[in-house]
Amino acid sequence: MPASTIPSLPSRVMLLTSTAMRAATENWLLRHWYGPHRPPWYLRMLEPVYSAVFQYVQKKGATGTARVQPGLPLIVVGNITAGGSGKTPLVMHLCQLAAAMNIKVGIATTGYGRQGKDTRLVHADSDAVSCGDEPVLLATRAGVPVVVAARRVDAIRKLEEMALDLVISDDGLQQPDLPGDMELCVVDGERGLGNGRLLPAGPLREPAARLDQVDYVVTTGIWSGKPANLATFVMDLEAGSLYSLDDNTSITADQFRQKYNGMTVHAVAGIGNPQRFSKTLEKLGITPVLHAFPDHHSFERRDFESIPEGQAIIMTEKDAVKCRTMGLAEAWYLPVATRLPKSFEIAFREHLVRLLEMTK
């Protein structure tokens, strides 16, 4: 046996153990953040420490010499909770609204979880490992230039070299040295703000009062527990046809149910709220076995070994960009269409016109 192959088995065991531990840790935190369990004392003890550090960083960034003023108008789409909330679908929708107004947009992102550190223009066929899953999805669906960089300001600077009118930052509400000209915060309507506590005792990156400072609060689904005086817009994610992972064949949900009638269907999701994906499938009449992975999970072929050959797999579109070259059989992904109230779209367009006039 060649010496280079000797570490392969231990490395694989360590990788599987690491993934399992990360998933277990996330699930444990989520139960305390969004469930009835009170966070343990050591998490509560660290909350004021996080708060003090956060306030120091915010104050330093807002007043320091490193504060950056982009050359193009900047829209920041972010959230105040840890984990996914639906930013990416909203960013794509904003790009569509801008395109309808003949406004040329570029997207700046850091590509959370990616292995690369360089600044690069992302394409639909770019490697999700080095670019990040969300940047590749944005490059595929948004139809605008997408630049990923270790520092968000570097991505913005590269976009400013192009003939664009506007930059949208995917995430970045907590970056005080890079102020946005318009800010949108996305909240998972099902989860809300959880127990309302700051990290690590709760899911909040910053105090809930931050919602009063942004221009628009958009909720993914109805947020039943939202503050009564907080104005929000509900964003619905509507599922349509399913697409095969290997050849882009599309079928309707009815056709999928007929094709796999009586067979087990496996839902694979490495997103912030995997249960939401499972519920989306159930609304289509598909009752799956859910395989939940940590958000931004780097999928490998071994992640699918527990699924018997010949049984159907459905995954999110974000996960699909990382699995499309694995040769998975009977594998499909489910894109979603974004629906927002007309009142939001009118307000956003008017706001955008004013913003562009002010920055001419």
C-alpha positions as CSV (number, residue, x, y, z in Angstrom):
1,M,0.0,0.0,0.0
2,P,1.5,3.4,-1.0
3,A,2.4,5.6,2.0
4,S,0.1,8.3,0.7
5,T,-3.0,6.2,1.2
6,I,-2.3,5.2,4.8
7,P,-3.9,8.3,6.4
8,S,-7.1,8.1,4.2
9,L,-9.2,6.0,6.6
10,P,-8.3,7.9,9.8
11,S,-8.9,11.2,7.9
12,R,-12.3,10.0,6.7
13,V,-13.3,9.0,10.2
14,M,-12.1,12.4,11.6
15,L,-14.1,14.2,8.8
16,L,-17.3,12.2,9.5
17,T,-16.8,12.8,13.3
18,S,-16.2,16.5,12.8
19,T,-19.4,16.8,10.6
20,A,-21.4,14.9,13.1
21,M,-20.1,17.0,16.0
22,R,-20.8,20.2,14.2
23,A,-24.4,19.1,13.4
24,A,-25.0,18.0,17.0
25,T,-23.6,21.3,18.3
26,E,-25.9,23.3,16.0
27,N,-28.9,21.2,16.9
28,W,-28.1,21.6,20.6
29,L,-27.8,25.4,20.3
30,L,-31.0,25.7,18.2
31,R,-32.9,23.8,20.9
32,H,-31.9,26.5,23.4
33,W,-32.2,29.4,21.1
34,Y,-35.6,28.6,19.6
35,G,-37.0,26.0,22.0
36,P,-38.4,26.1,25.5
37,H,-35.0,25.2,27.1
38,R,-33.2,28.0,29.0
39,P,-29.6,28.5,27.9
40,P,-27.1,27.0,30.4
41,W,-25.4,29.3,32.7
42,Y,-22.1,29.3,30.9
43,L,-23.7,30.6,27.7
44,R,-25.6,33.3,29.7
45,M,-22.3,34.2,31.3
46,L,-20.7,34.8,27.9
47,E,-23.5,36.9,26.6
48,P,-22.4,40.2,28.2
49,V,-18.8,39.5,27.0
50,Y,-20.0,39.2,23.5
51,S,-22.1,42.4,23.9
52,A,-19.2,44.4,25.1
53,V,-16.9,43.2,22.3
54,F,-19.6,43.8,19.7
55,Q,-20.2,47.4,21.0
56,Y,-16.5,48.1,21.0
57,V,-16.1,46.9,17.4
58,Q,-19.2,48.8,16.2
59,K,-18.0,52.0,17.8
60,K,-14.5,51.7,16.4
61,G,-15.7,50.8,12.9
62,A,-18.2,53.7,12.8
63,T,-15.7,56.3,13.9
64,G,-12.3,54.9,12.8
65,T,-10.1,56.0,9.9
66,A,-10.7,52.6,8.2
67,R,-14.3,53.6,7.4
68,V,-15.0,53.1,3.7
69,Q,-17.3,55.0,1.5
70,P,-18.1,53.0,-1.7
71,G,-18.0,54.9,-5.0
72,L,-21.3,53.3,-6.1
73,P,-24.6,53.3,-4.1
74,L,-24.6,50.3,-1.8
75,I,-27.6,48.3,-0.7
76,V,-26.9,45.9,2.2
77,V,-29.1,42.8,2.7
78,G,-28.5,41.0,6.0
79,N,-29.9,39.6,9.1
80,I,-29.4,40.0,12.9
81,T,-29.6,36.3,13.7
82,A,-27.0,33.6,13.3
83,G,-27.8,31.1,10.5
84,G,-29.8,31.4,7.3
85,S,-33.0,33.5,7.1
86,G,-33.6,33.9,3.3
87,K,-31.2,36.6,2.2
88,T,-30.2,35.0,-1.0
89,P,-33.7,34.8,-2.5
90,L,-34.3,38.4,-1.6
91,V,-31.0,39.5,-3.2
92,M,-32.0,37.8,-6.4
93,H,-35.4,39.4,-6.3
94,L,-33.9,42.9,-5.8
95,C,-31.7,42.3,-8.8
96,Q,-34.7,41.5,-10.9
97,L,-36.5,44.7,-9.8
98,A,-33.4,46.7,-10.6
99,A,-33.0,45.0,-14.0
100,A,-36.6,45.9,-14.9
101,M,-35.6,49.6,-14.3
102,N,-32.6,49.2,-16.6
103,I,-30.3,49.6,-13.5
104,K,-27.0,47.6,-13.8
105,V,-26.3,45.8,-10.5
106,G,-23.4,43.8,-9.1
107,I,-23.3,41.6,-6.0
108,A,-20.6,41.6,-3.4
109,T,-20.1,38.7,-1.0
110,T,-17.5,37.0,1.1
111,G,-18.8,33.5,0.3
112,Y,-19.2,32.2,3.9
113,G,-17.6,28.8,4.4
114,R,-15.5,28.8,1.2
115,Q,-12.0,27.5,1.1
116,G,-10.6,30.2,-1.2
117,K,-9.4,33.6,0.0
118,D,-8.9,35.4,-3.3
119,T,-11.0,38.1,-4.9
120,R,-12.7,36.7,-8.0
121,L,-15.6,37.1,-10.4
122,V,-18.0,34.1,-9.9
123,H,-19.6,32.3,-12.8
124,A,-22.4,29.7,-13.0
125,D,-19.9,26.9,-13.5
126,S,-17.5,28.1,-10.8
127,D,-16.3,25.7,-8.0
128,A,-18.6,26.1,-5.0
129,V,-15.8,24.9,-2.7
130,S,-13.5,27.8,-3.5
131,C,-16.2,30.4,-4.2
132,G,-19.0,29.4,-1.8
133,D,-22.4,27.9,-2.5
134,E,-24.4,31.1,-2.3
135,P,-22.2,33.1,-4.7
136,V,-22.4,30.3,-7.3
137,L,-26.1,30.2,-6.9
138,L,-26.4,34.0,-7.3
139,A,-24.2,33.9,-10.4
140,T,-26.5,31.2,-11.8
141,R,-29.8,32.8,-11.0
142,A,-29.4,36.6,-10.6
143,G,-27.9,37.3,-14.0
144,V,-25.6,40.0,-12.7
145,P,-21.8,40.1,-11.9
146,V,-21.0,38.4,-8.6
147,V,-17.7,39.0,-6.9
148,V,-16.5,37.1,-3.9
149,A,-13.6,38.3,-1.7
150,A,-12.2,37.7,1.8
151,R,-12.9,41.4,2.5
152,R,-16.3,42.7,1.4
153,V,-14.7,46.0,0.5
154,D,-12.4,44.3,-2.0
155,A,-15.4,42.7,-3.7
156,I,-17.0,46.1,-4.0
157,R,-13.9,47.7,-5.4
158,K,-13.7,45.1,-8.1
159,L,-17.4,45.7,-9.0
160,E,-16.7,49.4,-9.2
161,E,-14.3,48.7,-12.1
162,M,-17.3,47.5,-14.1
163,A,-19.9,49.6,-15.8
164,L,-22.5,49.3,-13.0
165,D,-24.9,51.6,-11.3
166,L,-25.4,49.9,-8.0
167,V,-23.8,47.3,-5.7
168,I,-25.8,44.9,-3.5
169,S,-24.0,43.4,-0.5
170,D,-25.1,39.9,0.4
171,D,-24.8,40.2,4.2
172,G,-22.9,42.9,6.0
173,L,-25.3,44.6,8.4
174,Q,-22.8,44.1,11.2
175,Q,-20.0,45.9,9.3
176,P,-20.0,49.5,10.6
177,D,-16.9,50.5,8.5
178,L,-18.9,49.9,5.3
179,P,-22.2,51.9,5.6
180,G,-25.0,51.0,3.3
181,D,-27.1,53.6,1.6
182,M,-30.1,51.3,2.0
183,E,-30.4,48.5,4.5
184,L,-32.7,45.5,4.4
185,C,-32.9,42.9,7.2
186,V,-34.4,39.5,6.7
187,V,-36.0,37.5,9.5
188,D,-37.1,33.9,9.4
189,G,-40.8,34.2,10.1
190,E,-41.1,30.8,11.6
191,R,-38.2,31.2,14.1
192,G,-38.4,35.0,14.6
193,L,-35.7,36.2,17.0
194,G,-35.8,33.0,19.1
195,N,-35.3,33.7,22.8
196,G,-34.2,37.3,22.0
197,R,-30.8,36.9,23.6
198,L,-27.4,37.8,22.1
199,L,-24.8,35.1,21.1
200,P,-24.0,32.6,22.4
201,A,-27.0,32.5,24.8
202,G,-29.3,33.3,21.9
203,P,-29.2,33.7,18.1
204,L,-28.9,37.5,17.9
205,R,-25.8,39.0,16.4
206,E,-26.9,42.4,17.7
207,P,-29.8,43.7,19.8
208,A,-33.3,43.5,18.4
209,A,-33.5,47.3,18.4
210,R,-31.4,47.2,15.2
211,L,-34.6,46.3,13.3
212,D,-35.8,49.9,14.0
213,Q,-32.8,51.3,12.2
214,V,-32.9,49.5,8.9
215,D,-35.0,50.7,5.9
216,Y,-37.0,47.5,5.4
217,V,-37.6,44.4,7.4
218,V,-38.6,41.4,5.3
219,T,-39.8,38.2,6.8
220,T,-39.6,34.8,5.2
221,G,-43.2,33.7,5.8
222,I,-45.4,35.3,8.4
223,W,-43.7,36.3,11.7
224,S,-46.5,35.8,14.2
225,G,-44.5,37.0,17.2
226,K,-43.2,40.2,15.7
227,P,-43.4,43.5,17.7
228,A,-46.7,45.2,17.1
229,N,-45.1,48.5,16.1
230,L,-42.6,47.0,13.6
231,A,-43.4,47.4,10.0
232,T,-42.6,44.3,8.0
233,F,-43.1,42.8,4.5
234,V,-43.8,39.1,4.1
235,M,-41.7,37.3,1.5
236,D,-43.1,34.0,0.3
237,L,-41.0,31.3,-1.3
238,E,-43.0,29.3,-3.8
239,A,-41.8,26.0,-5.2
240,G,-42.5,25.0,-8.7
241,S,-40.9,22.2,-10.9
242,L,-38.1,20.0,-9.9
243,Y,-34.9,19.7,-11.9
244,S,-32.6,16.7,-12.2
245,L,-29.1,17.1,-11.0
246,D,-27.5,15.5,-14.0
247,D,-29.2,16.6,-17.2
248,N,-31.5,19.6,-16.2
249,T,-34.7,17.6,-17.0
250,S,-37.7,19.2,-15.2
251,I,-40.9,17.6,-14.0
252,T,-43.8,18.9,-12.0
253,A,-44.5,17.8,-8.4
254,D,-47.4,15.7,-9.7
255,Q,-45.1,14.0,-12.2
256,F,-42.5,13.4,-9.4
257,R,-45.1,11.8,-7.2
258,Q,-46.2,9.5,-10.0
259,K,-42.6,8.6,-10.9
260,Y,-41.7,7.7,-7.3
261,N,-45.1,6.4,-6.1
262,G,-44.7,4.1,-3.2
263,M,-41.0,4.8,-2.9
264,T,-39.0,6.5,-0.1
265,V,-38.0,10.1,-0.9
266,H,-35.0,11.6,0.8
267,A,-34.8,15.4,1.4
268,V,-31.2,16.6,1.8
269,A,-30.7,20.1,3.1
270,G,-27.6,21.9,4.4
271,I,-29.3,25.2,5.1
272,G,-30.1,27.3,8.1
273,N,-33.6,25.8,8.6
274,P,-33.8,22.3,7.0
275,Q,-37.3,21.7,8.5
276,R,-38.6,24.6,6.3
277,F,-37.4,22.7,3.2
278,S,-39.1,19.5,4.4
279,K,-42.4,21.5,5.0
280,T,-42.1,22.9,1.5
281,L,-42.0,19.4,0.0
282,E,-44.9,18.3,2.2
283,K,-47.0,21.2,0.7
284,L,-46.3,19.7,-2.7
285,G,-47.6,16.3,-1.5
286,I,-44.2,14.8,-1.0
287,T,-43.5,13.4,2.4
288,P,-39.7,12.9,2.7
289,V,-37.2,11.5,5.1
290,L,-35.1,14.5,6.1
291,H,-31.3,14.4,6.1
292,A,-30.4,17.7,7.8
293,F,-26.8,19.0,7.6
294,P,-25.2,22.1,9.0
295,D,-25.6,25.3,7.0
296,H,-23.1,25.7,4.1
297,H,-22.1,22.0,4.6
298,S,-19.4,20.9,2.1
299,F,-21.1,17.8,0.7
300,E,-19.1,14.8,-0.4
301,R,-20.2,11.6,-2.1
302,R,-20.0,9.7,1.2
303,D,-22.8,11.9,2.7
304,F,-25.2,10.0,0.4
305,E,-24.0,6.5,1.2
306,S,-26.8,5.9,3.7
307,I,-29.5,6.4,1.0
308,P,-30.3,3.1,-0.8
309,E,-29.6,3.0,-4.5
310,G,-32.6,3.8,-6.7
311,Q,-34.4,5.9,-4.1
312,A,-35.1,9.5,-4.9
313,I,-33.2,12.5,-3.5
314,I,-34.4,16.1,-3.4
315,M,-32.2,18.9,-2.3
316,T,-32.3,22.7,-2.2
317,E,-30.9,24.6,-5.1
318,K,-28.1,26.0,-2.9
319,D,-27.0,22.5,-2.1
320,A,-27.3,21.3,-5.7
321,V,-24.5,23.6,-6.8
322,K,-22.1,21.6,-4.6
323,C,-23.4,18.2,-5.7
324,R,-23.9,18.5,-9.4
325,T,-20.7,16.7,-10.4
326,M,-21.1,13.7,-8.0
327,G,-22.9,11.5,-10.4
328,L,-25.9,11.0,-8.0
329,A,-28.7,8.9,-9.5
330,E,-32.3,9.8,-9.1
331,A,-31.3,13.2,-7.6
332,W,-33.3,16.4,-8.0
333,Y,-33.3,19.9,-6.7
334,L,-36.2,22.3,-6.1
335,P,-35.8,26.0,-7.0
336,V,-38.1,28.5,-5.4
337,A,-39.7,31.7,-6.7
338,T,-39.8,34.8,-4.5
339,R,-43.0,36.6,-4.0
340,L,-43.2,40.0,-2.3
341,P,-46.1,42.5,-1.8
342,K,-46.6,45.1,-4.5
343,S,-46.4,47.7,-1.7
344,F,-42.8,46.6,-1.1
345,E,-41.8,46.7,-4.7
346,I,-43.3,50.1,-5.2
347,A,-41.5,51.5,-2.1
348,F,-38.2,49.9,-3.1
349,R,-38.3,51.3,-6.6
350,E,-39.1,54.8,-5.4
351,H,-36.4,54.6,-2.8
352,L,-33.9,53.3,-5.4
353,V,-34.7,56.2,-7.8
354,R,-34.1,58.7,-5.0
355,L,-30.9,57.0,-4.0
356,L,-29.5,57.0,-7.5
357,E,-30.4,60.7,-8.0
358,M,-28.7,61.6,-4.8
359,T,-25.4,59.8,-5.7
360,K,-25.1,61.1,-9.3
